[in-house]
Amino acid sequence: HQPLRDDPRGIKPFHPNKWSQQEITENLFLNRYKEFVGYMEQRLDRGKITREHFRHIKSYATHFEYFARRNVAEIDTGVIDDFILQLVVKSKTQRNIAGTLHRFLEWLVERGKLSAVPTFPSIEGGDEVIRKAMRKQEQLIALDALPQEHRPIVEFMMLTGLRPSETIALLIKSIDQFNRCAWIERRKTGKDYE
């Protein structure tokens, strides 16, 4: 007999081995996500991802409780859209969570546990705070308002364009005073330096 193929009308063939009790249990979203977290932890240990990135992957598991009883193969664009709509977080966080979900589904495809990653709906913004750059005169007024002991580091950041996380993580060996340059080799994220 011939192997089962997808029907041109979009009807997927039934594969009994994908519906054994063991397969059903293994393919529950939260079980596969635990495997994904373990995989990402190995990547963290090898220095492939940052500790901060891994922390986010683990923390998003609470949002993914939404999929708790779902088989990963049942997750489609509509399910993802419904999931995103029920998230009560800012749109930037929604995009971060959706990005993690997308990476998880890609990982399942790479492992042969999912045939394709569903199309993800777009996430509209609107709740982000628009940052406005300070003019030079405003910067000088703000600098003058600082206590004298904090001015040099803030002025250094203003002149170099370094972020606070990069400035905090600077090492003495990374600064060449003679040539007036510095190497940004790491940054501070949460409790760690990366």
SULNORPE-V653017 format. One record per backbone hydrogen bond with DSSP energy under -0.5 kcal/mol. NH is the residue of the N-H (numbers start at 1). CO is the residue of the C=O. If there is no record, write none. Layout:
NH&CO, NH&CO
//
This chain:
7&11, 10&7, 12&10, 15&13, 16&14, 18&15, 19&16, 20&17, 24&20, 25&21, 26&22, 27&23, 28&25, 29&70, 30&68, 31&28, 32&28, 33&29, 34&30, 35&31, 36&32, 37&33, 38&34, 39&35, 40&36, 41&37, 42&38, 43&39, 44&40, 45&41, 46&42, 47&44, 48&43, 49&43, 54&50, 55&51, 56&52, 57&53, 58&54, 59&55, 60&56, 61&58, 62&59, 63&60, 64&60, 65&62, 66&63, 67&64, 68&65, 70&67, 72&27, 74&71, 75&72, 76&74, 80&76, 81&77, 82&78, 83&79, 84&80, 85&81, 86&82, 87&83, 87&84, 89&87, 94&90, 95&91, 96&92, 97&93, 98&94, 99&95, 100&96, 101&97, 102&98, 103&99, 104&100, 105&101, 106&102, 107&103, 108&104, 109&105, 110&106, 111&107, 112&109, 113&108, 114&108, 124&122, 130&128, 131&129, 139&135, 140&136, 141&137, 142&138, 143&139, 144&140, 145&141, 146&142, 146&143, 150&147, 151&147, 151&148, 152&148, 154&150, 155&151, 156&152, 157&153, 158&154, 159&155, 160&156, 161&157, 167&163, 168&164, 169&165, 170&167, 174&171, 175&172, 176&174, 176&181, 177&175, 180&176, 181&176, 183&174, 184&182, 185&183, 188&165, 189&187, 189&192, 192&189, 194&187
//
